[in-house]
């Protein structure tokens, strides 16, 4: 039985929840390092704080993927996980900016491991089933469109989440100053707004999307529904040890293309983790001229605190990070609008490789933008005075945005056609290892590299990320595309 095509708005509705989830991720990516630095973390330890996010992804997504493969109820197959995860994620986002009540009693590292871990676990419970939902609902001939729409919504959310603290400060007038052990009011309200949009957008998908019932789904995927039901009964009767053994066998029998894409994913996500961790410091140092000593907690304590001019520069740089993140997300939105057509015209691998190369060159050019001359910038919603070097950083963001759009869509478009329909969720969850593992490795070694080799000059760790992204572009050509021809 041939799976019917979906209208554009059906594809839009089933992906719409990504908008809110990405707002949450954008708020985290743009503000966590800034908050932790205000709490006293030095540059070399920042990457360790960030380990909570990929570890949660590594643990949660395969479990959720496997569970959603076997879930069929009145709400659907993937939708129950999206709904439950969104409720918890929104609650965690509401609690996160009130963390000053927590860090007053426990060390910042424990704060990172507990608060961030809960929030990221909920994000992953919400996020993972969306990937499988597109594979379930969208027929093969619309797959490029499906993942491109998903990427578009992700980046609209990223733009909104990235600029939200800046807008609340420079347009609404909320204070963006963070005192020791506290979170700035602009960040607090940004997280409140983000949590509300996250929950609302996921509920839109849940109530506007109707998943196929089991018999219909299996017919569209060329599977025997009775055989699948029997196999599910067998799985339920197995012991925990047998289930773990079955999961290990699934890992071992993963399609070869997953292993090939894992190489590309390693270089891509190694670079992205560095960006999210060290962009605020790199921009403050490289464009605003803030000395590396002002990221050393011991030095700051010795000097009796951070001088007002340094605090102002770090705050301005932190605000500008959000604008740059919004910039690369906006460029990603624009590129995602044409990415499906380019992939159909030139092939997925060419578009994927060229996009990663653009991102790598963007990171490598970061060191060129150092002009401290202050210039007036009209952002339409407000006007600011920033160094010319900071304004020039919008140029590298074009390449970073192109790479980001491709990273969010191309590996999944390539992979989806190679996965058996009855194991799509668990394989998509396992594929998340290729996102989490490079971030964990980056988190463990990037801080040491920055402190021991680059002497805390953060711009050089960004250039290292550029080199990794270029290697990712080259490794795309090792991938051999394939399509599943029969049920596995």
Secondary structure, DSSP 8 states (H G I E B T S, - for coil): -------HHHHHHHHTHHHHHHHHHHHHHHHHHHHHHHTT--HHHHHHHTHHHHHHHHHHHHHHHHHHHT--SSS-SSHHHHHHHHHHHHHHHHHHTTTHHHHTTS-HHHHIIIIIHHHHHHHHHHHHHHHHHHHHHS-GGGHHHHHHHHHHHHHHHHHHHHHHHHHIIIII-------TT---HHHHHHHHHHHHHHHHHHHHHHHH-----HHHHHHHTT--HHHHHHHHHHHHHS-HHHHHHHHHHHHHT--HHHHHHHHHHHHHHHHHHHHHHHHHHHHHHHTS---GGGG-HHHHHHTTS--HHHHHHHHHHHHHHHHHHHHHHHHHHHHHHHHHHHHHHH-HHHHHHHHHHHHHHHHHGGGG-----EEEEE-SS-EEEEEHHHHHHHHHHHHHHHHHHHHHHHHHHHHHTTS-GGGHHHHHHHHTHHHHHHHHHHHHHHHHIIIIISTT-HHHHHHHHHHHHHHHHHHGGG-------S--
